[in-house]
Amino acid sequence: MSDDAQPYDRFCGLTRLQELQAKGIAAHGGRLGVRDALGPGATLGAAWTAEEYGAPPEAVPGLLFAVYLLFYIATKQVFVDGNKRISWLAMCEALACMGLEVDATIDEAEALVMAISNNRFKDVEPVYLWVVEHLRELRVGT
């Protein structure tokens, strides 16, 4: 591991998070940029800390990190635009690295992300349970 590599990079690192924002803005409009230069890195670090210290013993390694990415980006509004979209994409990116994906309709996924961003969840536990209930093995090429 290089000096600047982070343990979460294998799931979704800073460069990939920035790429996801650029992709979302290109497709749907908005402004590129972050609210605070340290925000994205701090968010990734906080999500990894939650993984390291809070993941249930039976959890798939990285799963709590993925859910915290969703929760933190959607609630903390790390980026200038596209936070809800980026939060979902970042979680999906991390899940795909584990061979997993969320089995939910677009409406279900949108309702979850809207509820998170509107602070209807005071902590990540119900979000984690929702994601776990909707997990399936990644289907490639379907």
C-alpha positions in Angstrom: 0.0 0.0 0.0 1.4 3.4 -0.9 1.8 6.2 1.7 -1.4 7.9 0.6 -3.5 4.8 0.0 -6.4 4.2 2.4 -7.8 0.9 3.5 -11.3 1.8 2.0 -9.8 2.5 -1.4 -10.6 -1.0 -2.5 -14.3 -0.2 -2.0 -14.6 3.5 -2.9 -11.8 6.0 -2.5 -11.6 9.7 -2.9 -10.7 9.7 -6.6 -13.6 7.4 -7.3 -16.0 9.6 -5.2 -15.0 12.6 -7.3 -15.5 10.7 -10.5 -19.0 9.7 -9.4 -19.8 13.3 -8.7 -18.5 14.4 -12.2 -20.4 11.6 -13.9 -23.7 12.6 -12.1 -23.3 16.3 -12.8 -22.5 15.6 -16.5 -25.7 13.4 -16.8 -28.1 15.5 -14.7 -26.7 19.0 -14.4 -25.5 21.0 -11.4 -22.2 22.3 -10.2 -19.0 20.4 -9.5 -17.3 21.0 -6.3 -17.2 20.3 -2.6 -18.6 22.4 0.3 -15.3 21.9 2.3 -12.1 20.7 0.8 -11.7 18.2 3.6 -15.3 17.0 3.5 -15.1 14.0 1.1 -11.9 12.6 2.6 -13.3 13.1 6.1 -16.5 11.4 5.1 -14.7 8.4 3.7 -12.5 8.2 6.9 -15.5 8.4 9.2 -17.4 5.7 7.2 -14.3 3.5 7.5 -14.0 4.2 11.2 -17.6 3.0 11.6 -16.7 -0.1 9.7 -13.7 -0.8 11.8 -15.3 -0.3 15.2 -19.0 -0.8 14.6 -19.5 -3.6 12.1 -21.4 -6.6 13.5 -19.1 -9.7 13.6 -21.3 -11.5 11.1 -21.4 -8.6 8.6 -19.8 -8.9 5.2 -16.5 -6.9 5.5 -17.1 -3.4 4.0 -20.9 -3.5 4.3 -21.2 -1.0 7.1 -18.7 1.2 5.3 -21.0 1.2 2.2 -24.0 2.1 4.3 -22.3 4.8 6.2 -21.2 6.3 2.8 -24.8 6.5 1.8 -25.8 8.0 5.2 -23.0 10.5 5.6 -23.0 11.9 2.1 -26.8 12.2 2.0 -27.0 13.9 5.4 -23.8 16.0 5.5 -24.2 17.4 2.0 -20.4 17.0 1.2 -20.7 18.2 -2.4 -22.2 21.4 -3.8 -24.7 19.4 -5.9 -25.7 15.8 -6.4 -25.3 14.5 -2.8 -28.3 12.1 -2.8 -27.2 10.7 -6.2 -23.6 10.4 -5.2 -24.4 8.8 -1.9 -26.4 6.1 -3.6 -23.8 5.5 -6.3 -20.9 5.4 -3.7 -22.8 2.8 -1.7 -23.5 0.7 -4.8 -19.9 1.0 -5.9 -18.7 -0.3 -2.5 -21.3 -3.1 -2.6 -20.3 -4.2 -6.1 -16.7 -4.6 -4.8 -18.2 -7.2 -2.4 -20.1 -8.9 -5.2 -23.4 -7.5 -3.8 -26.1 -5.1 -5.0 -29.4 -3.7 -3.7 -32.5 -5.3 -5.0 -35.0 -2.4 -4.9 -37.1 -0.4 -7.3 -36.0 3.1 -8.3 -38.9 4.4 -6.3 -37.8 2.4 -3.2 -34.2 3.5 -3.5 -35.3 7.1 -4.0 -37.6 7.0 -1.0 -34.8 5.7 1.2 -32.3 8.3 0.1 -34.9 11.1 0.4 -35.7 10.0 3.9 -32.0 10.0 4.8 -31.3 13.4 3.4 -34.4 14.8 5.1 -33.1 13.5 8.5 -35.9 11.1 9.1 -33.3 8.7 10.4 -31.4 9.8 13.5 -28.8 7.1 13.1 -27.6 4.6 10.6 -29.1 1.4 12.1 -32.5 1.4 10.2 -30.7 2.3 7.0 -28.3 -0.6 7.5 -31.2 -3.0 8.2 -33.0 -1.8 5.1 -29.9 -2.3 2.9 -29.3 -5.8 4.4 -33.0 -6.8 3.7 -32.5 -5.7 0.1 -29.1 -7.3 -0.7 -28.5 -9.9 -3.3 -25.5 -11.2 -5.2 -24.4 -9.0 -8.0 -25.8 -9.9 -11.3 -23.3 -9.2 -14.1 -24.6 -8.6 -17.6 -28.3 -8.7 -16.9 
